[in-house]
Amino acid sequence: MQKKAVLAAGFQQTKAAGRRRFKPAVWHQTILYLVLGLFVFLTVAPILFTLFSSFKNNAQILGGFWSLPKPLQLENYAIAFSAVWRYTANTVVYSVVGSVLVVLLSAVSGYTFAKKDFLGKEVLFLMMLAIMMIPGVLTLIPSYVLYSDLGLINTPWVIIISAAAGGQIFGTFLCRSFMGGLSNELFDSAKIDGASEYTVFVKIVIPLTVPVLMTLFIMSSVGIYNDYIWPLLTIKSNEIQMIGVGLTQFKNQFGISDMGVEFAAYMISSIPLVVLFSFGMKYYIQGLTQGALKI
């Protein structure tokens, strides 16, 4: 009996200690979930507001800010699509072409800085990194003068070339950091087997760096797609204008913004980026994690 009493007392003490340890853990988890839920709400709320407002007219938006659209103004999307489809198509083309150039130039220069030795390599690389520290607004006027002298103002090339020139600096840093961790023995064995430099780069380097290159492609595409200041400054024709500037031109004949159509245009213009992230998210996450490990 005495032994059973001792065991029962020990069990009760263990159970009480477990409760004391469990309660703080539950509170910590609850607080964590509440904080994360708040962050999710702050992220999703503007998107939901834009979606709901895209089915309203001005009276519904001003009369019921957070109310559900009733009746649905489906014609908003038809009007918005007719207004922004050209801007969206232009921006998608600029983003794809510019990002492809960024990826190609960054892959070549990153491989050169990572695996090749030449005079002044480290100094040149540090100079490239120093350019990243200069705010873009400081080079806005000199860049405009340069592209104006080249005759590229009000042409698609002023967007594509500037994106390729500016984006490859960070791309070179990212590719060099990742490619520097690749085994030199792999390249040496390929060259011993008779592989040329081109073959090594195309058949070995590129396949091994696909996640990082996809990450760079997505980041570059998003940067070009969301650009506003540069196309506003350099492109005057609506035929070749980008979506960031095109979304600011929703005025009727009386100079009043049709907010429902404007919100619908926002939703339509976001579709290319949603599709891009949907297909490239796996590589994007792999590139970020692998690049962090290499660095």
BELSUL-V719054 format. One record per residue. N is the residue number from 1. SS is DSSP state (a for helix, b for strand, c for the rest). Layout:
n=N ss=SS
n=N ss=SS
This chain:
n=1 ss=c
n=2 ss=a
n=3 ss=a
n=4 ss=a
n=5 ss=a
n=6 ss=a
n=7 ss=a
n=8 ss=a
n=9 ss=a
n=10 ss=a
n=11 ss=a
n=12 ss=a
n=13 ss=a
n=14 ss=a
n=15 ss=a
n=16 ss=a
n=17 ss=a
n=18 ss=a
n=19 ss=a
n=20 ss=a
n=21 ss=a
n=22 ss=a
n=23 ss=a
n=24 ss=a
n=25 ss=a
n=26 ss=a
n=27 ss=a
n=28 ss=a
n=29 ss=a
n=30 ss=a
n=31 ss=a
n=32 ss=a
n=33 ss=a
n=34 ss=a
n=35 ss=a
n=36 ss=a
n=37 ss=a
n=38 ss=a
n=39 ss=a
n=40 ss=a
n=41 ss=a
n=42 ss=a
n=43 ss=a
n=44 ss=a
n=45 ss=a
n=46 ss=a
n=47 ss=a
n=48 ss=a
n=49 ss=a
n=50 ss=a
n=51 ss=a
n=52 ss=a
n=53 ss=a
n=54 ss=c
n=55 ss=c
n=56 ss=c
n=57 ss=c
n=58 ss=a
n=59 ss=a
n=60 ss=a
n=61 ss=a
n=62 ss=a
n=63 ss=a
n=64 ss=c
n=65 ss=c
n=66 ss=c
n=67 ss=c
n=68 ss=c
n=69 ss=c
n=70 ss=c
n=71 ss=c
n=72 ss=c
n=73 ss=c
n=74 ss=c
n=75 ss=a
n=76 ss=a
n=77 ss=a
n=78 ss=a
n=79 ss=a
n=80 ss=a
n=81 ss=a
n=82 ss=a
n=83 ss=a
n=84 ss=a
n=85 ss=a
n=86 ss=a
n=87 ss=a
n=88 ss=a
n=89 ss=a
n=90 ss=a
n=91 ss=a
n=92 ss=a
n=93 ss=a
n=94 ss=a
n=95 ss=a
n=96 ss=a
n=97 ss=a
n=98 ss=a
n=99 ss=a
n=100 ss=a
n=101 ss=a
n=102 ss=a
n=103 ss=a
n=104 ss=a
n=105 ss=a
n=106 ss=a
n=107 ss=a
n=108 ss=a
n=109 ss=a
n=110 ss=a
n=111 ss=a
n=112 ss=a
n=113 ss=a
n=114 ss=a
n=115 ss=a
n=116 ss=c
n=117 ss=c
n=118 ss=c
n=119 ss=c
n=120 ss=c
n=121 ss=a
n=122 ss=a
n=123 ss=a
n=124 ss=a
n=125 ss=a
n=126 ss=a
n=127 ss=a
n=128 ss=a
n=129 ss=a
n=130 ss=a
n=131 ss=a
n=132 ss=a
n=133 ss=c
n=134 ss=c
n=135 ss=c
n=136 ss=a
n=137 ss=a
n=138 ss=a
n=139 ss=a
n=140 ss=a
n=141 ss=a
n=142 ss=a
n=143 ss=a
n=144 ss=a
n=145 ss=a
n=146 ss=a
n=147 ss=a
n=148 ss=a
n=149 ss=a
n=150 ss=c
n=151 ss=c
n=152 ss=c
n=153 ss=c
n=154 ss=c
n=155 ss=c
n=156 ss=c
n=157 ss=a
n=158 ss=a
n=159 ss=a
n=160 ss=a
n=161 ss=a
n=162 ss=a
n=163 ss=a
n=164 ss=a
n=165 ss=a
n=166 ss=a
n=167 ss=a
n=168 ss=a
n=169 ss=a
n=170 ss=a
n=171 ss=a
n=172 ss=a
n=173 ss=a
n=174 ss=a
n=175 ss=a
n=176 ss=a
n=177 ss=a
n=178 ss=a
n=179 ss=a
n=180 ss=c
n=181 ss=c
n=182 ss=c
n=183 ss=c
n=184 ss=a
n=185 ss=a
n=186 ss=a
n=187 ss=a
n=188 ss=a
n=189 ss=a
n=190 ss=a
n=191 ss=a
n=192 ss=a
n=193 ss=c
n=194 ss=c
n=195 ss=c
n=196 ss=c
n=197 ss=a
n=198 ss=a
n=199 ss=a
n=200 ss=a
n=201 ss=a
n=202 ss=a
n=203 ss=a
n=204 ss=a
n=205 ss=a
n=206 ss=a
n=207 ss=a
n=208 ss=a
n=209 ss=c
n=210 ss=a
n=211 ss=a
n=212 ss=a
n=213 ss=a
n=214 ss=a
n=215 ss=a
n=216 ss=a
n=217 ss=a
n=218 ss=a
n=219 ss=a
n=220 ss=a
n=221 ss=a
n=222 ss=a
n=223 ss=a
n=224 ss=a
n=225 ss=a
n=226 ss=c
n=227 ss=c
n=228 ss=c
n=229 ss=a
n=230 ss=a
n=231 ss=a
n=232 ss=a
n=233 ss=a
n=234 ss=a
n=235 ss=c
n=236 ss=c
n=237 ss=c
n=238 ss=a
n=239 ss=a
n=240 ss=a
n=241 ss=c
n=242 ss=c
n=243 ss=a
n=244 ss=a
n=245 ss=a
n=246 ss=a
n=247 ss=c
n=248 ss=c
n=249 ss=c
n=250 ss=c
n=251 ss=c
n=252 ss=c
n=253 ss=c
n=254 ss=c
n=255 ss=c
n=256 ss=c
n=257 ss=c
n=258 ss=c
n=259 ss=a
n=260 ss=a
n=261 ss=a
n=262 ss=a
n=263 ss=a
n=264 ss=a
n=265 ss=a
n=266 ss=a
n=267 ss=a
n=268 ss=a
n=269 ss=a
n=270 ss=a
n=271 ss=a
n=272 ss=a
n=273 ss=a
n=274 ss=a
n=275 ss=a
n=276 ss=a
n=277 ss=a
n=278 ss=a
n=279 ss=a
n=280 ss=a
n=281 ss=a
n=282 ss=a
n=283 ss=a
n=284 ss=a
n=285 ss=a
n=286 ss=a
n=287 ss=a
n=288 ss=a
n=289 ss=a
n=290 ss=a
n=291 ss=a
n=292 ss=a
n=293 ss=a
n=294 ss=a
n=295 ss=c
